[in-house]
């Protein structure tokens, strides 16, 4: 493990990396960061569209809640499995090329979903979507670690987290309302085709050039990362955050329809407002945490406190929402969104700080792989609980308990200090 006092550790975490100053980042990396945030928005629009179409799919294709849960989870079968492969690819081939190829593939999968005529076809397209989207967070995390100094990474990661929260909002307000008006198939065709316009902009503004360390250093192997104790704390925290995030991403529209009896048009607006609150909370948390770090607060305390507070707020609000009446559940749902946004800002910032540019692609992919077992199990488990109990109360309570476990993981199981990879881990 990295050695030194807490003060020395925080000094290393707060000190500019030497690759780009904060001012240089604003000029040189800002267009790429905006495009990365937009890519994550599109990513989550594409993976969340099936949830918005779920009430219509259930009727048109005669699907059960259990089958819907399997479809929601199917994306994560390939997505999660590939996390244990793509990290090494990203570290060796580079994030720019890897992200472009993955983006193209997942856009094609979205278009093809609109042609599906049954459960099996939808299942195949969800698996293919997971293949394409598997490179997203290893690539964004690596680029931020390479080009953004530590003291600015709260806002940079806030942009990425806001993107993954804003994606469902765009989907709910845009795709959700369009689905209600035109049906689900044309919406999948249009969104998949329109997404391809991102690629020319990416190749124009893609960040070019790597640090000397990045070019000359041998990538860190997965075995060294897996032996690092804080990796498992990060993986546990990531799992908890993902369970919370995917719970709302995959089941919120159906919950509002099934449990709260909202129409397709009304639930689209209600879900969209939740996702907007979630996204805004992520941006604000990232910005505030950067300011506190720059003002001399201990970086490890600020980053951990933000994550733990977010998990705790979300858990309390979810339990209150589950037991609230028809006239009071929605404010608690929005509070849960505030907590979810706060919780997400540190997920990849922790890996960037600990792993550094040399190992962040591999670390973040492995962490994302273990974290996304929440996607493999969570949506399907929620569907089973809803079918078994006839309501969402048990599912909400379970998600809240897992969120509280995430708060504990970030506080007690992670040492937020740069790793010394030259040492035996």
C-alpha positions as CSV (number, residue, x, y, z in Angstrom):
1,X,0.0,0.0,0.0
2,X,1.1,3.6,-0.5
3,X,2.9,4.9,2.6
4,X,3.1,8.3,4.4
5,X,1.1,10.4,6.7
6,X,-2.4,11.5,6.1
7,X,-1.2,15.1,5.4
8,X,1.3,13.8,2.8
9,X,-1.3,11.6,1.2
10,X,-3.7,14.5,0.9
11,X,-0.9,16.7,-0.6
12,X,-0.3,14.1,-3.3
13,X,-4.0,13.8,-4.0
14,X,-4.5,17.6,-4.2
15,X,-1.3,18.4,-6.1
16,X,-1.6,19.0,-9.9
17,X,-0.3,16.1,-11.9
18,X,2.1,18.1,-14.1
19,X,0.4,16.9,-17.3
20,X,-2.1,19.8,-17.4
21,X,-2.9,22.6,-15.1
22,X,-6.5,23.4,-14.1
23,X,-6.5,26.3,-16.6
24,X,-5.1,24.1,-19.4
25,X,-7.8,21.5,-18.7
26,X,-10.5,24.2,-19.1
27,X,-9.1,25.1,-22.5
28,X,-7.9,21.8,-24.0
29,X,-10.0,19.1,-22.4
30,X,-13.3,20.8,-21.9
31,X,-14.7,19.9,-25.4
32,X,-13.7,16.3,-24.9
33,X,-15.2,16.3,-21.4
34,X,-18.5,17.6,-22.8
35,X,-18.6,14.9,-25.4
36,X,-17.8,12.3,-22.8
37,X,-20.7,13.5,-20.7
38,X,-22.9,13.4,-23.8
39,X,-21.8,9.9,-24.7
40,X,-22.8,8.8,-21.2
41,X,-26.2,10.5,-21.6
42,X,-26.7,8.6,-24.9
43,X,-25.4,5.4,-23.2
44,X,-28.1,5.6,-20.6
45,X,-30.9,6.7,-22.9
46,X,-30.1,3.6,-25.0
47,X,-30.0,1.2,-22.0
48,X,-33.0,2.7,-20.3
49,X,-35.4,2.9,-23.3
50,X,-36.6,-0.6,-22.8
51,X,-37.8,0.3,-19.2
52,X,-39.8,3.2,-20.6
53,X,-41.4,0.9,-23.2
54,X,-42.0,-1.8,-20.6
55,X,-45.7,-1.2,-20.0
56,X,-46.3,-1.4,-23.8
57,X,-44.0,-4.3,-24.3
58,X,-45.7,-6.3,-21.6
59,X,-49.1,-5.9,-23.3
60,X,-47.9,-6.2,-27.0
61,X,-45.6,-9.2,-26.5
62,X,-47.5,-10.8,-23.5
63,X,-44.4,-10.6,-21.2
64,X,-44.5,-11.3,-17.5
65,X,-42.8,-9.1,-14.9
66,X,-40.3,-11.9,-14.5
67,X,-39.5,-11.8,-18.2
68,X,-39.2,-8.1,-18.1
69,X,-36.7,-8.5,-15.3
70,X,-34.7,-10.9,-17.3
71,X,-34.6,-8.5,-20.2
72,X,-33.5,-5.7,-18.0
73,X,-30.8,-7.9,-16.5
74,X,-29.7,-9.4,-19.9
75,X,-27.8,-6.2,-20.8
76,X,-25.6,-6.8,-17.8
77,X,-24.7,-10.4,-18.6
78,X,-22.4,-9.3,-21.5
79,X,-21.7,-5.8,-20.1
80,X,-20.4,-7.2,-16.8
81,X,-18.5,-10.2,-18.2
82,X,-16.6,-8.0,-20.6
83,X,-15.4,-5.7,-17.8
84,X,-12.9,-8.3,-16.9
85,X,-11.5,-8.1,-20.5
86,X,-11.8,-4.5,-21.7
87,X,-9.7,-2.8,-19.1
88,X,-6.5,-4.3,-20.5
89,X,-7.6,-3.5,-24.0
90,X,-8.3,0.1,-23.1
91,X,-4.9,0.5,-21.3
92,X,-3.1,-0.9,-24.3
93,X,-5.1,0.2,-27.4
94,X,-6.1,3.6,-25.9
95,X,-9.4,5.0,-24.7
96,X,-10.1,7.1,-27.8
97,X,-10.3,4.3,-30.3
98,X,-12.0,1.9,-27.9
99,X,-14.8,4.3,-27.1
100,X,-15.5,5.1,-30.7
101,X,-15.9,1.4,-31.7
102,X,-18.1,0.6,-28.7
103,X,-20.3,3.7,-29.3
104,X,-20.9,2.6,-32.9
105,X,-21.8,-1.0,-31.9
106,X,-24.3,0.0,-29.2
107,X,-26.0,2.5,-31.5
108,X,-26.5,-0.3,-34.1
109,X,-28.0,-2.5,-31.3
110,X,-30.5,0.2,-30.4
111,X,-31.7,0.5,-34.0
112,X,-32.0,-3.3,-34.3
113,X,-34.1,-3.5,-31.1
114,X,-36.9,-1.6,-32.9
115,X,-37.2,-4.6,-35.3
116,X,-37.5,-7.2,-32.5
117,X,-40.7,-9.3,-32.6
118,X,-40.5,-11.4,-29.4
119,X,-38.7,-12.1,-26.2
120,X,-35.7,-14.0,-27.7
121,X,-35.0,-11.2,-30.3
122,X,-35.1,-8.6,-27.5
123,X,-32.8,-10.7,-25.4
124,X,-30.2,-10.9,-28.2
125,X,-30.3,-7.2,-28.7
126,X,-29.9,-6.5,-25.0
127,X,-26.8,-8.8,-24.9
128,X,-25.3,-6.9,-28.0
129,X,-26.0,-3.6,-26.4
130,X,-24.0,-4.7,-23.3
131,X,-21.1,-5.6,-25.5
132,X,-20.9,-2.1,-27.1
133,X,-21.4,-0.2,-23.9
134,X,-18.9,-2.2,-21.9
135,X,-16.0,0.1,-22.8
136,X,-17.7,3.4,-21.7
137,X,-16.5,3.8,-18.1
138,X,-13.0,2.3,-18.4
139,X,-12.5,4.8,-21.3
140,X,-13.9,7.9,-19.5
141,X,-12.1,7.1,-16.3
142,X,-8.8,6.6,-18.1
143,X,-9.1,9.9,-20.0
144,X,-10.0,11.8,-16.8
145,X,-7.0,10.3,-15.0
146,X,-4.7,11.2,-17.9
147,X,-5.9,14.8,-18.5
148,X,-7.5,16.2,-15.4
149,X,-5.5,17.1,-12.2
150,X,-6.8,15.5,-9.0
151,X,-8.2,18.8,-7.6
152,X,-10.5,19.1,-10.6
153,X,-11.7,15.6,-10.8
154,X,-14.8,16.1,-8.6
155,X,-16.4,18.2,-11.2
156,X,-15.1,16.1,-14.1
157,X,-16.6,13.0,-12.5
158,X,-19.7,15.0,-11.7
159,X,-20.1,15.6,-15.4
160,X,-19.9,11.8,-16.1
161,X,-22.2,11.0,-13.2
162,X,-24.6,13.7,-14.3
163,X,-24.6,12.2,-17.7
164,X,-25.6,8.7,-16.5
165,X,-28.4,10.4,-14.5
166,X,-29.4,12.8,-17.2
167,X,-29.7,10.0,-19.7
168,X,-32.8,8.5,-18.1
169,X,-34.2,12.1,-17.8
170,X,-33.7,12.7,-21.5
171,X,-35.2,9.3,-22.2
172,X,-38.2,9.9,-20.0
173,X,-39.0,13.4,-21.2
174,X,-38.0,12.7,-24.9
175,X,-38.3,9.0,-25.6
176,X,-41.0,8.4,-23.0
177,X,-43.4,11.0,-24.5
178,X,-42.6,9.9,-28.0
179,X,-43.3,6.3,-27.1
180,X,-46.6,7.3,-25.7
181,X,-47.4,9.2,-28.9
182,X,-45.9,7.1,-31.7
183,X,-45.2,3.7,-30.2
184,X,-41.9,2.2,-29.1
185,X,-40.4,0.9,-32.3
186,X,-40.0,4.2,-34.2
187,X,-38.4,5.7,-31.2
188,X,-35.7,3.0,-31.0
189,X,-35.0,3.5,-34.7
190,X,-34.7,7.3,-34.5
191,X,-32.6,7.4,-31.3
192,X,-30.1,4.8,-32.5
193,X,-29.6,6.6,-35.8
194,X,-29.4,10.1,-34.3
195,X,-26.8,8.9,-31.8
196,X,-24.4,8.1,-34.6
197,X,-23.9,11.9,-35.1
198,X,-21.8,11.9,-32.0
199,X,-19.0,10.0,-33.7
200,X,-17.8,12.8,-36.1
201,X,-17.7,15.3,-33.2
202,X,-15.6,12.8,-31.1
203,X,-13.0,12.3,-33.8
204,X,-12.7,16.1,-34.2
205,X,-12.3,16.9,-30.5
206,X,-10.8,13.7,-29.2
207,X,-7.9,14.3,-26.8
208,X,-4.6,13.4,-28.3
209,X,-1.3,12.6,-26.8
210,X,-0.5,10.6,-23.7
211,X,1.9,11.3,-20.8
212,X,5.4,9.9,-20.9
213,X,4.4,7.6,-18.0
214,X,1.5,6.3,-20.1
215,X,3.6,5.5,-23.1
216,X,6.6,3.9,-21.4
217,X,5.2,2.2,-18.3
218,X,4.1,-1.4,-18.4
219,X,0.4,-1.7,-17.7
220,X,-0.4,-3.0,-14.2
221,X,-1.8,-6.6,-14.3
222,X,-5.1,-7.6,-12.9
223,X,-3.5,-9.8,-10.2
224,X,-1.8,-6.9,-8.6
225,X,-5.0,-4.9,-8.6
226,X,-7.0,-7.7,-7.1
227,X,-4.5,-8.1,-4.3
228,X,-4.9,-4.4,-3.3
229,X,-7.2,-4.3,-0.3
230,X,-8.9,-1.0,-1.2
231,X,-9.9,-2.4,-4.6
232,X,-12.4,-4.6,-2.9
233,X,-13.8,-1.7,-0.8
234,X,-14.3,0.2,-4.1
235,X,-15.9,-2.8,-5.7
236,X,-18.4,-3.1,-2.8
237,X,-19.2,0.6,-2.8
238,X,-19.7,0.4,-6.6
239,X,-22.0,-2.6,-6.3
240,X,-24.1,-0.7,-3.8
241,X,-24.3,2.4,-5.9
242,X,-25.2,0.4,-9.0
243,X,-27.9,-1.5,-7.2
244,X,-29.5,1.8,-6.2
245,X,-29.0,3.4,-9.6
246,X,-30.2,0.4,-11.7
247,X,-33.2,0.0,-9.4
248,X,-34.5,3.4,-10.5
249,X,-33.2,3.1,-14.1
250,X,-34.9,-0.2,-14.8
251,X,-38.0,-0.2,-12.6
252,X,-39.0,3.4,-11.9
253,X,-41.4,3.8,-14.9
254,X,-43.1,0.4,-14.1
255,X,-43.3,1.3,-10.4
256,X,-45.0,4.6,-11.2
257,X,-47.4,2.7,-13.5
258,X,-48.0,-0.5,-11.5
259,X,-47.8,0.8,-7.9
260,X,-48.8,4.5,-8.2
261,X,-51.2,4.1,-11.2
262,X,-49.8,6.9,-13.3
263,X,-50.6,7.1,-17.1
264,X,-47.8,6.6,-19.6
265,X,-47.6,10.4,-20.3
266,X,-47.7,11.3,-16.6
267,X,-45.2,8.8,-15.5
268,X,-42.8,10.0,-18.2
269,X,-42.8,13.5,-16.7
270,X,-42.6,12.2,-13.1
271,X,-39.7,9.8,-13.9
272,X,-37.9,12.5,-15.9
273,X,-38.1,15.0,-13.0
274,X,-36.6,12.4,-10.7
275,X,-33.7,11.8,-13.1
276,X,-33.1,15.6,-13.5
277,X,-32.9,16.0,-9.7
278,X,-30.5,13.0,-9.6
279,X,-28.3,14.5,-12.4
280,X,-28.2,18.0,-10.9
281,X,-27.3,16.6,-7.5
282,X,-24.3,14.9,-9.1
283,X,-23.0,18.0,-10.7
284,X,-23.5,20.2,-7.6
285,X,-21.8,17.6,-5.4
286,X,-18.8,17.3,-7.7
287,X,-18.4,21.1,-7.9
288,X,-18.8,21.7,-4.2
289,X,-16.4,18.9,-3.3
290,X,-13.7,20.3,-5.6
291,X,-14.1,23.7,-4.0
292,X,-13.7,22.3,-0.5
293,X,-10.6,20.4,-1.5
294,X,-9.1,23.5,-3.1
295,X,-9.9,25.5,0.0
296,X,-7.7,23.1,2.0
297,X,-10.1,20.5,3.3
298,X,-8.7,16.9,3.4
299,X,-9.5,15.3,0.0
300,X,-10.0,11.9,1.5
301,X,-12.5,13.2,4.0
302,X,-14.4,15.3,1.5
303,X,-14.7,12.6,-1.2
304,X,-15.7,9.9,1.3
305,X,-18.2,12.1,3.1
306,X,-20.0,13.0,-0.1
307,X,-20.4,9.4,-1.1
308,X,-21.5,8.1,2.3
309,X,-23.9,10.9,2.8
310,X,-25.5,10.3,-0.6
311,X,-26.0,6.6,0.1
312,X,-27.5,7.3,3.5
313,X,-29.9,10.0,2.3
314,X,-31.1,7.7,-0.6
315,X,-31.7,4.8,1.8
316,X,-33.8,6.9,4.3
317,X,-35.8,8.4,1.5
318,X,-36.5,5.1,-0.2
319,X,-37.9,3.6,2.9
320,X,-40.1,6.6,3.4
321,X,-41.2,6.5,-0.2
322,X,-42.1,2.8,0.0
323,X,-44.5,3.4,2.9
324,X,-45.8,6.8,1.9
325,X,-49.3,7.4,0.6
326,X,-50.4,8.5,-2.9
327,X,-50.1,12.2,-2.0
328,X,-46.7,12.1,-0.3
329,X,-44.6,9.5,-2.0
330,X,-43.2,11.7,-4.7
331,X,-41.3,14.2,-2.6
332,X,-39.5,11.3,-0.9
333,X,-38.7,9.9,-4.3
334,X,-37.0,13.2,-5.3
335,X,-35.0,13.2,-2.1
336,X,-33.8,9.7,-3.0
337,X,-32.7,11.2,-6.3
338,X,-30.6,13.8,-4.4
339,X,-28.9,11.1,-2.5
340,X,-28.3,8.9,-5.5
341,X,-26.6,11.8,-7.4
342,X,-24.4,12.5,-4.4
343,X,-23.4,8.9,-4.1
344,X,-22.3,8.6,-7.7
345,X,-19.6,11.3,-7.8
346,X,-16.9,9.2,-6.1
347,X,-17.4,5.9,-7.8
348,X,-14.7,6.3,-10.5
349,X,-12.9,9.2,-8.8
350,X,-11.7,6.7,-6.2
351,X,-10.3,4.5,-8.9
352,X,-8.6,7.4,-10.7
353,X,-7.0,8.6,-7.4
354,X,-5.8,5.2,-6.2
355,X,-4.8,3.5,-9.5
356,X,-3.4,6.5,-11.3
357,X,-3.1,6.9,-15.1
358,X,-1.0,3.8,-15.4
359,X,-3.6,1.3,-14.0
360,X,-6.9,3.2,-14.1
361,X,-8.3,1.5,-17.2
362,X,-7.8,-2.0,-15.8
363,X,-8.8,-1.0,-12.2
364,X,-12.0,0.8,-13.2
365,X,-13.0,-2.0,-15.6
366,X,-12.5,-4.7,-12.9
367,X,-14.3,-2.5,-10.3
368,X,-17.1,-1.9,-12.8
369,X,-17.3,-5.7,-13.5
370,X,-17.8,-6.6,-9.9
371,X,-20.0,-3.5,-9.3
372,X,-22.2,-4.5,-12.2
373,X,-23.2,-7.8,-10.6
374,X,-25.8,-5.5,-9.2
375,X,-27.2,-5.1,-12.7
376,X,-27.0,-8.9,-13.3
377,X,-29.0,-9.7,-10.2
378,X,-30.9,-6.6,-9.1
379,X,-33.4,-6.0,-11.9
380,X,-34.4,-9.7,-12.1
381,X,-34.6,-10.0,-8.3
382,X,-36.8,-6.9,-8.2
383,X,-39.1,-8.5,-10.8
384,X,-39.3,-11.7,-8.8
385,X,-40.1,-9.8,-5.6
386,X,-42.9,-7.8,-7.3
387,X,-44.4,-10.9,-8.8
388,X,-44.1,-12.7,-5.4
389,X,-45.4,-10.0,-3.1
390,X,-47.6,-8.0,-5.5
391,X,-46.0,-4.7,-4.6
392,X,-42.7,-2.8,-4.5
393,X,-42.3,-2.3,-0.7
394,X,-39.9,-5.3,-0.2
395,X,-37.9,-4.3,-3.2
396,X,-37.5,-0.7,-1.9
397,X,-36.4,-1.9,1.6
398,X,-33.8,-4.3,0.1
399,X,-32.4,-1.5,-2.1
400,X,-32.2,0.8,0.9
401,X,-30.3,-1.7,3.0
402,X,-27.8,-2.3,0.2
403,X,-27.4,1.5,-0.1
404,X,-26.5,1.8,3.6
405,X,-24.0,-1.0,3.1
406,X,-22.4,1.1,0.4
407,X,-22.0,4.0,2.8
408,X,-20.1,1.8,5.2
409,X,-17.9,0.4,2.4
410,X,-16.7,3.8,1.2
411,X,-15.9,5.0,4.8
412,X,-14.3,1.9,6.3
413,X,-13.0,-0.3,3.4
414,X,-11.3,2.2,1.1
415,X,-8.0,4.0,1.7
416,X,-8.1,7.0,-0.7
417,X,-4.4,7.3,-1.5
418,X,-2.4,6.8,-4.7
419,X,-1.0,3.3,-5.1
420,X,2.7,2.6,-5.5
421,X,2.7,0.0,-8.2
422,X,6.4,-0.5,-8.1
423,X,5.9,-2.2,-4.7
424,X,4.6,-5.7,-4.3
425,X,1.0,-5.4,-3.5
